Amino acid sequence: NTLGRQQATLGGKAVSHGGVRPCTPPLAAPVRNAAPRRACAPAPSLELPARIRPNVAARASLTQTLQNYKTSIVKVPRGETNGAVMVLNTVTIQAGDRDLMEDVSWRVMPGQRWGLVGSNGCGKSTLLRALCGIRGIDAGKMIVAPKVEVGYLAQTAVSGSENTVYQEARSQMTRLIKSEQDMAKAELKITAGEEGGSEALAAAQEAWVMAGGGDSDKRITNVLMGLGFRMEQLHIPASQFSGGWQMRIALARLLLGEAGQAASAGLNGGLMLLDEPTNHLDSGAIKWLGQFLCKSGGTLVVVSHDEALLEDVCDHIAEVRGGQLHQFTGGFKSFMGQRSVRESQALATSAAQKAEIDRLEGFVKKFGAKASKASAAQSKQKMADKLRNEMVAAPAAAAATGGGDAKKVTLKLPPAPPCFMDVLKLTGAAVGWGEAPPPLADDSDEEPDRFPLLSDVEVTIKKGQRVLVLGPNGAGKSTLLKALSGSIPLWEGQRKVGEGVQLGIFSQDLAQDLPLDKTAMEYVEEAARAHDPRIKMEQCRAALGALGLGNSLVGQKIGVLSGGEKARVALAAFALVPANVLLLDEASNHLDVATIKVLTGALQDFKGAIVAITHNQSFAASLNATHILRVAGGQATMSSNMGLVDSDFEHVPEGPKKGSTPAPKRGLTPAVNRALTPSATRTESPPPAEAVSAPAASKKRGLAWKEQQEYGKLQKQVKDLTAQRDTLQTKVSNLAASGGGNFKAMQAASAELGAVAEQLDTLESRWMELADMAGDL
């Protein structure tokens, strides 16, 4: 199975997920103006244009296509959900000997779009894997509605397929592919003169139409172009793209699959589970994805640290904190406001209840021994016991920024050792994937079978420079960074390293390459001592602890840690080794907001040279780059940083160089014949279907006189209410911190805060509506 796919079918429902090389299953594609589907009896007279009818020669291709669907049993929990898409009832999920979540209950209703937030390692990814059947739960009950199609995108869902981008994107449109296979079988029956062939062909053709075969080319092309691919790149093998662009192919395959196509059908529709879908996406693709998901009409659970995506896409937030699942209605900003009010009220109630228990038990202690007061003391003790059983638990401390538990995370890099001014230099360098091809004779008419990604590179990195590397995915940024580090050989030219240079390398894939059978402590100690044998175990433990990996985690096998915890393990090893040149390749991927913040703080204090690749605009801005190294069109050019704009982070990919793949053949290719043609011989581009452009910006009509007056008034009201809300939040927090003696004051302040927050939400919504019409947004 060249796609490394596992597909399981239980009760007529299929769930696809990643195998050794994960391939993402279906997610939601928007269905615009879709007519309601209804069952139709096969009509022998139904005929479709000849271009969609398979021919007999497709038999070998059909056999190969069927072989590509290996199956293995995965038990997705199905059952009656009383109108919900998915239900959790007192569920406990563990990792190793840790309870990640305990007694969690949750109902996801059709059409709801949930953002699942929390700090690294709290169990978000583990919960998604349980929902799609990859792992089980440890206690409680979890049910998915019987007819719901589940689609899951893992954090590391990179395909190694040799299919073209276009072929791979359509590879999980299973109903469409099945109908094409059925048409091929029916055609064979007709050719062989077997009975029932015409009826079977008619039924298969109708199924093809119902599966959206008529506009499938257009939908596939639109999704791929929305994720940033150019039309001429769709015929290129997926394996020839960089890891970031293979992630986009996997995402496209998910959006076009069965869960995506059934997105808006309620309990007969799709449940989309996305784990960090914005990793490896630039800002343009993130915006497109957000618009796509909002319009899909499907049910969605997305794990993300991207607060803008959560605000734009989600109408509900579930926060994993203190081993519980706290649920909120509204977008991410509303969640942050609601959480503050809820916490203040819970703290006030808990403090008041504790004070009342202390008062009652004080009475019992004082008068319990007196016969005249014994009855009263018993009554007070019962009241205290009842109140203790009903007592509201004080909420777990929340992170100051983002969702999840408050964890003290710190990071301090060792001082940069002294070195010469010129730390790294490439002269006349050419770099590419793998080893350089053998040189051709001067009189040869042949062309090289491979070309370098970058040629004639002249780059000098000096001590103290902070260099930000920008350019399209696939242009060669990571390859250039590897060439600078010396981890891959140059095809041409020279690399010079300054005297005294010590390199520190942190890449997006480092966490994924950790040894899964070792504990966090064993790996960090081994990695650090490889550079400095004098490093002690206490230093390793301190580095892990500073990044929030305490005693309970340092002894865990790396294989049971979450993606974010693995990234912290790699970061701890990175931070223990002194370096004066840091090479960072998407270092913020898989890290939560708190960890990114401490990483950027440590980098700001670092006095050595930094060369960094990132798609994260806030991370890029925090680096305070002195220079920009732009990589595009086979060239790398360095210049002083004159300021960054949004377009610096919005790119289209660069495909392989001339000669790396066959040129595409022009002309239309029938949908069925393309699906049934062996992948080894398919080099056609997809048909030039109309592209659906990104939704046009809403037209700004300006404001009428009364609206202008209202707009100005609202601006002042929003500003005043925001200041009032902030003051009340501070007041409530101070009252809560002072103990339970001020319960009435705290209750009044909390009620006032809730009213102000609600009023502010209403006014802000109207203000933003007017601001949009005025063209100020």
C-alpha positions in Angstrom: 0.0 0.0 0.0 1.9 3.0 -1.3 -0.2 5.4 0.7 0.4 3.8 4.1 -3.4 4.0 4.7 -5.4 2.1 7.2 -9.2 2.1 6.6 -11.7 0.4 8.9 -15.3 -0.3 8.3 -17.7 -1.0 11.2 -21.5 -1.0 10.7 -21.2 0.5 7.3 -19.1 3.4 8.6 -15.5 4.0 7.6 -12.8 5.8 9.6 -9.4 6.4 8.0 -6.4 7.4 10.0 -2.6 7.5 9.7 -0.5 4.3 9.5 3.2 4.2 9.5 3.2 7.1 7.2 -0.1 8.7 8.3 -2.5 9.8 5.5 -5.3 12.0 6.7 -8.9 11.0 6.4 -11.8 13.1 5.3 -12.9 16.4 6.5 -15.4 18.9 5.4 -15.8 20.4 2.0 -18.5 23.1 1.5 -21.6 22.0 -0.4 -23.2 25.0 -2.0 -26.8 25.0 -3.2 -26.9 21.2 -2.8 -30.2 19.6 -3.6 -31.5 17.1 -1.1 -30.4 13.5 -1.8 -33.0 10.9 -2.2 -32.9 7.2 -3.0 -33.7 6.4 -6.6 -34.3 3.0 -8.2 -31.8 2.0 -10.9 -33.0 3.1 -14.3 -31.5 1.1 -17.2 -32.3 3.9 -19.5 -30.0 6.4 -17.6 -27.1 7.3 -19.8 -24.3 9.7 -19.1 -21.9 11.3 -21.6 -19.3 8.9 -23.0 -16.5 10.7 -21.4 -17.4 9.4 -17.9 -17.8 5.8 -19.1 -15.0 3.4 -18.2 -13.6 1.0 -20.8 -12.6 -2.7 -20.6 -8.9 -1.9 -20.6 -9.3 -0.5 -17.0 -9.5 -4.0 -15.4 -5.9 -4.1 -14.3 -6.1 -0.6 -12.9 -9.3 -1.5 -11.1 -7.6 -4.4 -9.4 -4.7 -2.2 -8.4 -7.0 0.4 -7.0 -8.9 -2.1 -4.9 -5.6 -3.5 -3.5 -4.8 0.0 -2.3 -7.5 -0.2 0.3 -6.0 -2.4 3.1 -8.3 -2.7 6.1 -7.8 -3.3 9.8 -10.4 -3.3 12.6 -10.7 -0.1 14.6 -13.5 0.1 17.1 -15.1 3.5 16.8 -17.8 3.6 19.6 -21.2 3.8 18.0 -24.7 4.0 19.6 -27.7 6.1 20.4 -26.8 9.7 21.3 -30.3 11.3 21.6 -29.6 13.9 18.9 -26.0 14.5 19.6 -23.1 13.8 17.1 -20.9 12.6 20.0 -21.4 12.1 23.7 -18.9 11.6 26.5 -20.2 10.4 29.9 -17.9 10.4 33.0 -14.9 9.6 30.8 -11.4 9.1 32.1 -8.4 9.2 29.9 -4.9 8.2 31.0 -1.4 8.3 29.6 1.0 5.9 31.4 0.2 6.3 35.1 -1.3 9.8 34.7 -4.9 10.8 34.6 -5.1 13.3 31.8 -8.9 13.8 32.2 -11.2 12.4 34.8 -15.0 12.2 34.9 -15.4 14.3 31.8 -18.9 14.7 30.2 -19.5 16.4 26.9 -22.1 16.6 24.2 -21.4 17.8 20.7 -24.5 18.7 18.7 -24.8 18.8 14.9 -23.3 21.9 13.3 -21.3 23.0 16.4 -17.7 24.0 15.9 -15.7 23.4 19.0 -12.2 24.6 19.7 -10.4 22.3 22.1 -7.7 24.2 24.0 -5.3 23.6 26.8 -1.6 23.5 27.7 0.8 21.0 26.1 0.3 17.5 27.5 -3.2 18.0 28.9 -4.7 15.3 26.7 -6.2 17.1 23.7 -4.6 14.9 21.0 -5.3 11.8 23.1 -9.0 12.6 23.3 -9.2 13.1 19.5 -7.4 9.7 18.9 -10.0 8.1 21.2 -12.9 9.7 19.3 -11.7 8.3 16.0 -11.0 4.8 17.4 -7.2 4.8 17.4 -7.1 4.3 21.1 -9.7 3.6 23.8 -10.8 5.4 27.0 -9.9 4.2 30.4 -13.3 4.6 32.1 -16.7 6.0 31.4 -18.7 5.9 28.1 -18.0 7.5 24.8 -20.5 7.2 21.8 -20.5 8.5 18.3 -23.8 8.6 16.4 -24.3 5.5 14.2 -24.3 7.2 10.8 -21.7 10.0 11.4 -18.7 9.9 9.2 -15.6 10.6 11.3 -12.6 12.4 9.7 -9.3 12.8 11.6 -6.2 14.9 10.8 -3.2 14.1 13.0 -0.4 16.6 13.8 2.1 14.6 11.7 -0.1 13.4 8.9 2.5 13.5 6.2 2.0 11.3 3.1 4.9 9.6 1.3 2.7 8.8 -1.7 4.1 8.7 -5.2 0.7 9.7 -6.5 0.5 13.2 -8.0 -0.9 16.0 -5.8 -4.2 15.8 -7.6 -4.5 12.0 -7.4 -3.6 12.0 -3.7 -6.1 14.8 -2.9 -9.0 12.7 -4.4 -7.8 9.4 -3.0 -10.3 9.3 -0.1 -13.4 10.3 -2.0 -14.5 6.8 -1.4 -18.1 7.0 -2.7 -16.9 8.6 -5.9 -14.1 6.0 -6.4 -16.5 3.1 -5.6 -19.0 4.3 -8.2 -16.2 4.5 -10.8 -15.1 1.0 -9.9 -18.7 -0.2 -10.2 -19.1 1.4 -13.6 -15.9 -0.4 -14.7 -17.2 -3.7 -13.5 -20.6 -3.1 -15.2 -18.8 -2.2 -18.5 -16.9 -5.5 -18.3 -20.2 -7.4 -17.8 -21.8 -5.7 -20.8 -18.7 -6.5 -22.9 -18.8 -10.1 -21.8 -22.6 -10.3 -22.6 -23.5 -11.1 -19.0 -27.0 -10.5 -17.8 -27.8 -7.4 -15.7 -24.9 -5.4 -17.0 -27.0 -2.5 -18.3 -28.9 -2.2 -15.0 -25.6 -2.3 -13.0 -24.1 0.4 -15.2 -27.1 2.7 -14.8 -27.1 2.2 -11.0 -23.3 2.9 -10.9 -23.7 6.0 -13.1 -26.5 7.4 -10.8 -24.3 6.7 -7.8 -21.5 8.6 -9.5 -23.7 11.6 -10.0 -24.9 11.5 -6.4 -21.3 11.3 -5.2 -20.7 14.6 -6.9 -18.8 13.2 -9.9 -20.0 16.0 -12.2 -18.1 18.7 -10.4 -15.5 16.7 -8.6 -12.6 18.1 -10.7 -13.7 21.6 -9.9 -13.9 20.9 -6.1 -10.6 19.2 -6.0 -8.8 21.9 -7.8 -10.5 24.6 -5.7 -9.4 23.0 -2.4 -5.8 22.6 -3.6 -5.6 26.1 -4.9 -7.1 27.4 -1.7 -4.3 25.7 0.2 -1.8 27.5 -2.0 -1.0 25.2 -4.9 -0.7 26.5 -8.4 -2.5 24.7 -11.2 0.7 23.6 -12.9 1.9 21.9 -9.7 -1.1 19.5 -9.4 0.5 16.8 -11.7 3.8 16.7 -9.6 4.3 13.6 -7.3 3.4 14.4 -3.7 6.7 12.9 -2.5 8.7 15.6 -4.3 7.3 18.4 -2.1 8.7 19.4 1.3 7.1 18.2 4.5 5.1 21.4 5.0 3.5 21.0 1.6 2.8 17.3 2.1 0.9 18.3 5.2 -1.3 20.5 2.9 -1.9 17.6 0.6 -3.0 15.5 3.6 -5.3 18.3 4.7 -6.8 18.6 1.2 -7.4 14.8 1.1 -9.2 15.2 4.4 -11.4 18.1 3.3 -12.4 16.3 0.1 -13.1 12.9 1.8 -16.4 11.4 3.0 -16.7 13.3 6.3 -16.2 16.5 4.4 -18.7 15.8 1.8 -21.3 14.8 4.4 -20.5 17.8 6.6 -23.9 19.5 6.6 -26.1 16.5 7.0 -26.5 16.5 10.8 -26.6 13.1 12.4 -26.0 11.6 8.9 -23.1 14.0 8.3 -19.5 14.3 9.3 -17.5 14.9 12.6 -14.3 16.6 11.7 -11.4 16.2 14.1 -8.3 18.4 13.4 -5.2 18.3 15.5 -3.1 21.5 14.9 -4.2 21.9 11.3 -2.3 25.3 11.0 1.1 23.7 11.6 3.1 24.3 8.3 0.4 26.7 6.9 1.2 30.3 6.0 -1.2 33.1 6.9 -3.0 33.0 3.5 -3.7 29.3 3.7 -4.9 29.7 7.4 -7.4 32.4 6.3 -8.7 30.2 3.5 -9.0 27.2 5.8 -10.9 29.3 8.4 -13.4 30.5 5.7 -13.7 26.9 4.4 -14.5 25.4 7.8 -17.0 28.2 8.6 -18.9 27.6 5.4 -18.8 23.8 5.5 -21.8 23.6 7.9 -20.3 20.6 9.5 -19.6 19.5 13.1 -16.0 20.3 14.1 -13.5 19.7 16.9 -10.2 21.5 16.3 -7.2 21.5 18.5 -5.1 24.6 17.9 -2.9 27.2 19.6 -3.8 29.7 16.8 -6.1 32.1 18.7 -7.1 33.9 15.5 -8.3 30.6 13.9 -10.2 29.7 17.0 -11.9 33.1 17.1 -12.8 33.0 13.4 -14.0 29.4 13.2 -15.3 28.2 16.6 -18.6 28.9 18.2 -17.9 26.8 21.3 -14.7 26.4 23.3 -13.8 23.3 25.5 -10.8 24.0 27.8 -8.8 21.1 29.4 -7.7 22.4 32.8 -7.2 20.7 36.1 -8.1 17.3 34.5 -11.6 18.6 33.7 -13.3 19.8 30.5 -14.7 23.3 31.0 -17.2 24.3 28.3 -18.0 27.7 27.0 -20.4 29.1 24.3 -18.9 31.7 22.0 -15.5 32.3 20.2 -12.1 32.4 21.8 -12.3 36.1 23.0 -15.6 35.5 24.6 -14.2 32.3 26.3 -11.4 34.3 27.8 -13.8 36.9 29.2 -16.3 34.2 30.5 -13.5 32.2 32.1 -12.4 35.2 34.2 -15.9 35.9 35.4 -16.6 32.2 36.2 -13.3 31.9 38.1 -14.1 35.0 40.1 -17.6 33.8 41.0 -16.3 30.2 41.8 -13.6 31.6 44.0 -16.0 33.9 45.8 -18.5 31.1 46.4 -15.8 28.7 47.5 -14.4 31.2 50.0 -17.8 32.1 51.4 -18.7 28.4 51.9 -15.3 27.7 53.6 -15.9 30.7 55.9 -19.4 29.4 56.8 -18.0 25.8 57.5 -15.3 27.3 59.7 -18.0 29.3 61.6 -20.2 26.2 62.1 -17.3 24.0 63.2 -16.1 26.7 65.5 -19.5 26.6 67.2 -19.3 22.8 67.5 -15.8 22.9 68.9 -16.8 25.6 71.5 -20.1 24.2 72.7 -20.2 20.5 71.7 -19.1 19.3 75.1 -21.9 21.2 76.9 -25.1 19.2 77.5 -27.3 22.3 77.1 -25.8 22.9 73.6 -25.3 19.3 72.5 -28.4 19.3 70.3 -27.5 22.6 68.6 -23.9 21.5 68.1 -25.1 18.3 66.4 -27.3 20.4 64.1 -24.5 22.7 63.2 -22.2 19.7 62.5 -24.7 18.3 60.1 -25.0 21.6 58.4 -21.2 21.9 58.1 -21.0 18.3 56.7 -23.7 19.0 54.2 -22.1 22.3 53.1 -18.7 20.6 52.7 -20.2 17.9 50.4 -21.9 20.6 48.3 -18.9 22.9 48.4 -17.8 24.5 45.1 -14.2 23.5 44.3 -11.9 26.4 43.7 -10.9 26.3 40.0 -7.5 25.2 38.9 -5.3 28.2 38.1 -5.6 29.2 34.4 -2.9 30.3 32.0 -2.5 34.0 31.7 -2.5 33.8 27.9 -4.4 31.1 26.0 -6.3 28.2 27.3 -5.2 25.6 29.9 -3.5 25.3 33.2 -1.2 27.9 34.6 2.2 26.4 34.5 5.4 28.1 35.4 7.6 27.7 32.3 11.0 29.3 32.1 13.9 29.0 29.7 17.4 30.5 29.9 20.0 29.8 27.2 23.6 29.4 28.2 25.8 32.5 27.5 27.2 32.4 23.9 30.9 31.4 23.9 33.3 33.8 22.2 34.0 33.3 18.5 35.3 35.2 15.3 33.1 37.8 13.6 32.2 35.7 10.5 30.5 32.6 12.0 29.2 30.9 8.8 29.8 31.5 5.1 28.6 29.9 1.9 30.4 30.9 -1.3 29.2 29.9 -4.8 27.1 27.3 -3.1 24.5 25.0 -4.8 22.2 22.9 -2.6 19.6 20.3 -3.3 17.9 17.1 -2.1 20.2 14.1 -1.8 23.6 13.9 -3.3 24.6 15.9 -6.4 24.1 14.1 -9.7 27.3 13.0 -11.5 28.6 15.7 -13.9 27.8 15.2 -17.6 30.5 15.3 -20.2 31.0 18.6 -22.0 30.0 17.2 -25.3 26.9 15.4 -23.9 23.4 16.3 -25.2 21.7 14.9 -22.1 20.2 17.0 -19.4 20.8 16.3 -15.7 18.1 14.2 -14.1 18.0 16.6 -11.1 18.7 20.2 -10.6 19.7 22.1 -7.4 17.1 23.9 -5.4 19.4 26.9 -4.9 22.4 28.0 -7.0 25.1 30.6 -6.6 24.4 31.2 -3.0 26.6 33.9 -1.3 25.7 34.2 2.3 27.8 35.4 5.3 26.4 35.2 8.8 28.1 37.5 11.3 28.3 37.3 15.1 25.2 39.0 16.7 23.1 39.0 13.5 19.5 37.8 13.8 18.5 36.5 10.3 14.9 35.6 9.4 14.6 33.3 6.5 11.5 33.9 4.3 10.2 32.2 1.2 7.6 29.7 -0.2 7.4 26.2 1.2 9.4 24.0 -1.1 11.8 26.8 -2.2 14.7 25.3 -0.2 14.7 27.2 3.2 15.1 24.1 5.3 17.6 22.7 2.8 19.6 25.9 3.0 19.6 25.8 6.8 20.9 22.2 6.7 23.6 23.3 4.3 24.6 26.1 6.7 24.7 23.5 9.6 26.8 21.1 7.5 24.3 18.3 7.9 24.1 17.9 4.1 26.9 18.2 1.6 27.0 21.1 -0.9 26.5 20.3 -4.6 28.9 23.0 -5.5 30.8 25.8 -3.7 32.3 26.1 -0.2 31.2 26.3 3.4 33.4 28.0 6.0 32.9 27.9 9.7 34.5 30.7 11.9 36.9 29.8 14.6 35.2 29.1 17.9 31.8 28.6 16.4 29.4 26.2 18.3 26.1 25.4 16.6 22.8 24.9 18.3 20.1 23.4 16.0 16.4 23.1 16.7 14.0 22.0 14.0 10.3 21.3 13.6 11.0 17.6 13.1 13.3 17.2 16.1 10.5 16.3 18.5 9.2 13.7 16.1 12.6 12.0 15.8 13.1 11.4 19.5 13.7 7.8 20.7 10.3 6.7 21.9 11.6 3.9 24.1 13.7 6.2 26.3 12.5 8.3 29.1 12.7 12.1 28.9 15.5 12.2 31.5 17.5 9.5 29.7 17.3 11.3 26.4 18.1 14.8 27.7 21.0 13.5 29.8 22.5 11.5 26.9 22.1 14.4 24.4 23.6 17.0 26.7 26.5 14.8 27.8 27.4 14.1 24.2 28.4 17.8 24.0 29.6 18.2 27.6 30.3 15.1 29.7 30.4 17.3 32.8 26.7 18.0 32.8 25.0 16.5 35.8 21.6 14.8 36.2 20.4 17.6 38.4 21.0 20.1 35.6 19.0 18.0 33.2 16.1 17.6 35.7 16.2 21.4 36.3 16.0 22.1 32.6 13.0 19.7 32.2 11.3 21.1 35.2 11.7 24.7 34.1 9.8 23.8 30.9 6.9 22.3 32.9 8.0 18.7 32.8 8.1 17.8 36.5 9.0 14.6 38.4 6.0 12.7 37.2 6.9 13.2 33.5 10.7 13.0 33.4 10.5 9.2 34.1 7.9 8.6 31.4 8.8 7.0 28.1 8.9 9.6 25.3 6.5 7.5 23.3 3.6 8.3 25.7 4.2 12.0 25.8 2.1 14.4 23.8 3.5 16.3 20.8 3.9 19.5 22.8 5.7 17.6 25.6 8.0 15.9 23.1 8.9 19.4 21.8 9.7 20.5 25.3 11.9 17.5 25.9 13.8 18.4 22.7 13.9 22.1 23.8 15.4 21.1 27.2 18.2 19.2 25.6 18.8 22.2 23.2 18.9 24.7 26.1 21.6 22.7 28.0 24.3 23.0 25.4 26.2 26.3 25.0 26.1 27.7 21.5 27.0 31.0 19.8 25.0 30.3 16.5 21.4 29.1 16.7 19.7 27.6 13.6 15.9 27.3 14.1 13.6 25.6 11.7 9.9 26.3 12.6 10.8 26.1 16.3 7.4 27.3 17.5 5.5 24.3 15.9 3.8 22.1 18.5 4.4 24.5 21.3 1.7 26.2 23.3 1.4 29.9 23.8 3.2 29.9 27.2 6.2 27.9 25.9 6.5 30.1 22.7 6.5 33.1 24.9 9.4 31.9 27.1 11.3 30.7 24.0 11.1 34.1 22.3 12.1 35.8 25.6 15.2 33.5 25.8 16.1 34.3 22.2 15.7 38.0 22.8 18.3 37.8 25.5 20.7 35.6 23.4 23.8 37.5 22.3 25.0 35.2 19.6 23.8 34.8 16.0 20.4 33.4 15.1 19.2 32.1 11.7 15.4 31.2 11.9 12.7 29.9 9.6 9.1 30.5 10.8 5.6 31.0 9.4 4.5 32.4 12.8 4.3 36.1 12.4 4.3 37.0 16.1 7.3 34.7 16.6 9.1 36.3 13.7 8.4 39.8 15.0 9.7 38.9 18.5 13.1 37.8 17.0 13.9 41.5 16.3 15.6 40.4 13.0 18.5 42.5 11.8 18.5 40.8 8.4 16.1 39.0 6.0 17.3 36.1 3.9 14.8 35.7 1.1 14.7 32.3 -0.7 12.8 32.0 -3.9 13.2 31.2 -7.6 16.4 29.1 -7.0 18.2 32.1 -5.3 18.9 33.2 -1.8 19.4 36.9 -1.1 20.2 38.6 2.2 19.4 42.2 3.1 18.9 44.4 6.1 15.5 44.1 7.7 13.5 47.2 6.6 10.2 45.9 8.2 7.8 43.0 7.7 4.4 43.0 6.1 1.6 40.3 5.9 2.6 39.4 2.3 6.0 38.2 3.6 4.2 35.2 5.1 1.8 34.5 2.3 3.4 32.3 -0.4 2.6 29.8 -3.2 4.8 26.7 -3.2 7.7 26.1 -5.5 7.7 22.8 -7.3 10.7 20.7 -8.4 13.1 22.2 -10.9 13.1 21.6 -14.6 13.8 18.0 -15.4 12.6 16.6 -12.1 9.2 15.5 -13.4 7.7 14.8 -16.8 6.0 17.8 -18.4 2.2 17.7 -18.1 0.2 16.7 -21.1 -2.5 19.1 -22.2 -6.2 18.3 -22.8 -9.1 17.0 -20.7 -9.0 13.7 -19.0 -12.3 12.0 -18.1 -12.9 11.6 -14.4 -13.4 7.8 -14.5 -10.5 7.1 -16.8 -8.2 9.2 -14.6 -9.3 7.3 -11.5 -8.7 4.0 -13.2 -5.4 4.7 -14.9 -2.3 3.2 -13.1 -0.6 6.0 -11.1 2.7 5.1 -12.6 1.5 6.2 -16.1 -0.7 9.2 -15.1 1.1 12.5 -15.7 -1.8 14.6 -16.9 -2.8 17.8 -15.2 -6.4 17.9 -14.0 -8.9 19.5 -16.3 -8.9 23.2 -16.3 -12.0 23.5 -14.1 -13.2 26.9 -13.0 -11.4 28.0 -9.9 -13.5 29.3 -7.1 -11.7 32.3 -5.8 -11.5 33.1 -2.1 -14.6 35.0 -1.1 -14.5 38.5 -2.2 -14.1 41.2 0.4 -17.4 42.6 1.4 -18.1 45.9 -0.3 -17.8 48.9 1.9 -20.8 51.1 1.4 -19.9 53.9 3.8 -22.0 55.1 6.7 -25.1 57.2 6.7 -25.1 60.3 8.9 -27.0 58.6 11.8 -24.7 55.6 11.6 -21.6 57.9 11.7 -23.0 59.4 14.9 -23.7 55.9 16.4 -20.2 54.7 15.3 -18.5 57.6 17.1 -20.6 57.1 20.2 -20.0 53.4 20.3 -16.2 53.9 20.1 -16.2 55.9 23.3 -18.7 53.5 25.0 -16.5 50.4 24.1 -13.4 52.2 25.4 -15.1 53.2 28.7 -16.6 49.7 29.3 -13.3 48.0 28.6 -11.6 50.1 31.2 -14.5 49.5 33.6 -14.3 45.7 33.0 -10.6 45.7 33.6 -11.0 47.6 36.9 -13.7 45.2 38.0 -11.6 42.2 37.2 -8.8 43.5 39.3 -11.2 44.3 42.1 -12.8 40.8 42.1 -9.3 39.2 42.0 -8.1 41.2 45.0 -11.3 40.4 47.0 -10.8 36.7 46.2 -7.2 36.8 47.3 -8.1 38.5 50.6 -10.2 35.5 51.8 -13.9 34.9 52.5 -14.5 37.9 54.8 -15.6 40.1 51.9 -18.1 37.7 50.4 -21.0 40.2 49.9 -18.6 42.7 48.3 -17.2 40.0 46.1 -20.7 38.8 45.1 -21.7 42.3 44.2 -18.5 43.0 42.2 -18.8 39.7 40.3 -22.4 40.4 39.4 -21.4 43.9 38.2 -18.5 42.4 36.2 -20.8 39.9 34.5 -23.3 42.7 33.5 -20.5 44.9 32.2 -18.9 42.0 30.2 -22.3 41.2 28.6 -23.0 44.8 27.7 -19.5 45.1 26.2 -20.0 42.1 24.0 -23.2 43.5 22.6 -21.7 46.9 21.9 -18.6 45.5 20.4 -20.6 43.4 18.0 -22.5 46.4 16.7 -19.3 48.5 16.6 -17.5 45.9 14.5 -20.5 45.8 12.1 -20.3 49.5 11.6 -16.5 49.5 11.4 -16.7 46.9 8.6 -19.2 49.0 6.7 -17.0 52.1 7.2 -14.0 50.2 5.8 -12.0 50.4 9.1 -11.5 46.7 9.5 
